[in-house]
């Protein structure tokens, strides 16, 4: 039966494409044909590829043109075929009972990739290519799937009232309305935008996404060595640019934030950043509802260092988070008494501690608390993150 098939050498050889190494499918086909003493068929008359094998060079040209629109050092080729062709191929395999056949898709991906690699000097990369050219062999079109760039850094937030990430208006969901003055945003800027927009300008990217190691409150400063983050740039036209220049562009463009230590990152680091649970050091300016003797303040502060607190979900976030209790450690606490009714406190806590609630008690939902131990209402005037105590 096999001798009667109208197959070109390549398609005949693909029936044994996974047997041995070092030979092309066309060479395998020639060998099989010689053994079977079967008639040789022109590619255009092949019942399987319908002459597509002769188009590999043309499809490689199409891939090179498509890849050329995107700066890259590595690439991968993908192909789409007429579903009827794929179905006919699989039916023939079943009919012949072959188990070592290679699909036409695998053949074209490899052979087109070889041509592209030879002519462009770029490297075919199978695990994480910069760009994938997807070629539709039926319509002779191609699209590019461009991998994002990931940039690691640390940011300081030097102005209060700025969220870490873009905050769409909760009334119009970003479309623009009277509540947000048609901006679509609850806040006019964010750390994400002040880092992401300059990155888009230098890379020609389509969009950005910000991945932070936790986040500070909108009204808090982020000081010290800054908070680790990874900025993701989607569909960048340029992948290779001076990160020092980008760092300068970001820092020159705003007084709200400052970034440092920019370097190329990857998706694995995004996961590490999001899963990290570092301790943090805060500075809290506290106002007491009544004068408190200095000795009492020092006594309470001394008693709270190293303790564990039970915190129910704070009232301020109860509308969007489940009401549950969590145990957190207050690793250290110090106080600088400014006056009988005011003190600056430096508090080091386990990740996930609600620091404001630890100070004012949240109506008894955090126990123990500074307010509860002092026996007087406490108001957090300002809260700043002094340090993210990660490994770096």
Secondary structure, 3 states (H helix, E strand, C coil): CHHHCCCCHHHHHHCCCCCCCCCCHHHHHHHHHHHHCCCCCCHHHCCCCCCHHHHHHHHHHHHHHHHCCCCCCEEEEEEECCHHHHHHHHHHHHHHCCCCCCCHHHHHHHHHHHHHHHHHCCEECCCCCCEEEEEECCCCEEEEEECCEEEEEEEEECCCCCECCCCECCCCCCCCCCCCCCCCECCCCEHHHHHHHHHHHHHCCCEEEEEECCCCCCCCEEEEEEEEEEEEEECCCCCCCCHHHHHHHHHHCCCCEEEEEEEECCHHHHHHHHHCCCEEEEEEEEEECCCCCHHHHHHHHHHHCCCEEEEECCHHHCCCCCCCEEEEEEEEEEEEEEECCEEEEEEEECCCCCHHHHHHHHHHCEECCHHHHHCCCEEEEEEEEEEEECCC
